[in-house]
Amino acid sequence: MATITASSNRSHCASYHQQGVSDFSHQVRASILRDTQKRLNTRNHADREQCPVWDAVQRINIPSSSLSLDDIRGSHVQRFDTHDGWYTAARDGSDDTTHWRDRLPVTKSWRERLYDAVRPHPDLSGAMIGAFQRMTKKRDYLTAISLVESANQRLSLPSLRLSSSDEELAESARVQSRRVMRLVAGVKDDDIAFDMVTDVLSGFGLSFDKAVIEAKTKAGELRALVNRACSDLWWRRQLRRKSALQVESVSRDLEMVHKGASAYCSGLTLARSRFRREQTRQVLNETIAYDVEDESVHFSLFELAGKSVSNPVVRRAEMFVRLRGFEQIAQECGHAAAFITLTAPSRFHAVSNGQANQKWLDAGRPSVLAAQDHLNGVFINIRRELDKSGIKMYGMRVVEPHHDGCPHWHLLVFAAKSDMKRIQEVHQRHALSDTPNERGAQKRRCTIEDINWSRGSAVGYVAKYLSKNIDGAHIDSDKDTELDGASAAERVCVWARTHGIRQFQFFGGPSVTVWRELRRIRQEFKEDDTLFADLTPTDHLTLENVRRAADASDWAAFCHAMGGVFVRRDQQVVKPHYHVPHIFDQLMDDYTPQTTRYGDKVTARVNGLMFHHVFLLTRFKTWKMESKQTYVTRQKRIMSDVVDIFDVLEREEEYRRMADDKYDEAMRYQERFEELVALSLCEEWEGKGECPPPALLDLCQ
C-alpha cells in the first residue's frame, strides 16, 4: 500500500486516506503533477522570458520535457529542489510494491534545471548549453543534466563565481583584501593572524605552499604572508589563477575541450587570455623605465620586452641557436641522437574517439596537472637511474598538449653511442611502469626514433614543435586539428600559461644565464685592464674566449669554453653573481635591509658574473619605472623650470643694460654740471682781475 502526500495538497491527500483509498488513480496523480509543474514553470516567468539564456534553452530539442514518476522510480533516493523546498522520493525495496514516503516527488523540467545551472555563468552559458546538447547525443539527458549542475556547483563559491569577468574578479579581490585587513588589524600575534588568514583563504580553495610557510616561519617572516592576504594585487593574481584552472577543469569534464569543440583550451580561457594580453600591452606601453642617473635615457616596457626572450622571435632564435650548438658538438664528438616521445596512460586522456574516455571517467577525471606530474615523475626516475649508472645525456624536452588538453613530451636526446641503447631502454621501461598491459601502451607510451645524420639535421625533428609552442611561424596547418599554425600556437600557449606548465627545458650544457649576461658586454676584455691585473695570460684568454663565443652566438664554442657539455654548475669557468648588500653597507649605522612591499627580504638578483676571484659587472644602470603620464609631466615641469630660469636671466641682463644706460646718462649729467660750475667760477675770477687757478682753467677750456 502506498501513501502520497504533498505540502500544497495535504488536506486533499488526507481526505483520500481517511476514506481508505489505497492509492491515487493515475489521472489524479497526473493532475497533481501537472498543477505543481505549472507553478514551477510560471515562477519568475517574466524575467525568464527576457533572458537570452532561457531562449537558447528553449530551442534545444529533446523528446522528453520533464521527469516523470517512472524516471524517479529508477533510482533509490532522489532529491529535487522546488520553490516550496526539498521534496524527497524514496523507494522501499522490501517487495514489488512501491511505497512513497514523506512528500510527493515533484521535479523541475530538465529545461529549468539546465537554465538554473547555466544562468549564473553568462560568459560560459553558451558553451555549457552546447556541451549539454552534445552529451545528450551520446548518453541519457539525466547524466548530461547532472554534469552541468555539478559544473555549476564547482564554479560557484559562497561569495564568487569563478566564471566571472576580469573586472568582477578584481572587485572581489579588493573586497576580500579589505576584509582580511579588518580581521587582522588589531592582532599582534603573527601565528593567530596567519590562522585567521588561512580560514579566509580556505573558503576560496586557496592556501600558501607548505614549503613557503615553513621557510617564512623559520625566518620569522610569517607576517609577510598575512600582508600578502591584505593586498588586492595578491588576491587578484590568486583568483585569476583559481578561476582559470577551475574553468578549464569544468570544460574538460563537460567535454568542451577537444578538436570537435575547442582544441587545447576552452573558448572562455582563450577569450580571457586575449583580453589580458591586450591589457598587458597597454600597460607596457604606458610604463616608462628610465636611468636614474640620466633621465633622458628611457624606454617603454613594451620596447624592452621586445628585446628580451619575452619576444617570441627572440625566444625561438635563441632555442634554435642552442639546439644547433648541441648538434654540432654531438657530430664533433661522435655522439648519437634520438627523438623520444613520452605519453601519459589512457586514464589521463579525457576524450577517446570523439567521446568521453571511460578510463578517464573511471579514474575520477584526472586533471591536466595530474598528467604533467606523472610525466615529470617518469622523467625524474629516468634521470636518477642514468645518473647512478654514470650515464650522461644532453638535449631538450618540449611539452605540448593533445587536442583534449592532456600533455605529452617530446625529447631530443644526445649522448655517447655506447650509452644510447641503455638510455632508450630506461626510457621505455619507466614509461611502461604504469599499466603496461593496457591497450596501445606498448605502441604509444614511448616511441623512439634514432636520428640518422646522413638524412638530415636533428634540429629538424623538433623545429615544428618549437614553432607550434611559440607563435606558429612557418607552420601552415596543425595536423592534430583543423587550425592554422598561428591559431594552434595561440591556444597551446594559453594552455601552458593557464596550467603553469614549462613548455621548454634544456638539460645538459652550461648555464644560459652566463650566456645572456655576457652578451650584454660588447667590448673586448683588455689584458692591460687593471681589473684583470691578477689574471695570468691563460686565464685572460679563457675568459675572452667565453665572451667571444657568447657575443658571436656560437653555443658550441661557448660550451667548450665553459668546460664542456657535461660540465657541472659548480665547475663552470664563469658563474652568475647574485647581488647581496655589500659588507660595508651593513656596517653603516643607517643601513636597513631591503624588503618587499610585504615585509620580507628581497630576493637576490643577478648583477654580474664571477671568473675566479674577479667580479664582472654586467648591469651598469639603475632603472626606475613610472607611468608615461607621470614621466612626461615631470619632464615638462623640468623644462618649464628651465625656461623660467632663462627668462629670469634674460630679464636680469635687460636690467643690467638699463642700469648701464642710466649710469652713462648720470655721468654725462655730472660732467656737464661740473663744466657749468667751473665756467661760473672762471667768470668770477676774471671779474676781480685775477687769474684763476690752473685746475680751474682746465675745466673752463
Beta strands, then each sheet from edge to edge (+ up, - down):
strand 1: 77-82
strand 2: 85-90
strand 3: 156-157
strand 4: 160-161
strand 5: 287-291
strand 6: 294-300
strand 7: 336-343
strand 8: 351-352
strand 9: 355-356
strand 10: 394-401
strand 11: 407-415
strand 12: 446-450
strand 13: 504-507
strand 14: 574-578
strand 15: 606-611
strand 16: 614-617
strand 17: 623-627
sheet 1: 1+ 2-
sheet 2: 3+ 4-
sheet 3: 6+ 5- 17+
sheet 4: 12+ 7- 11+ 10- 13+
sheet 5: 8+ 9-
sheet 6: 14+ 15- 16+
end
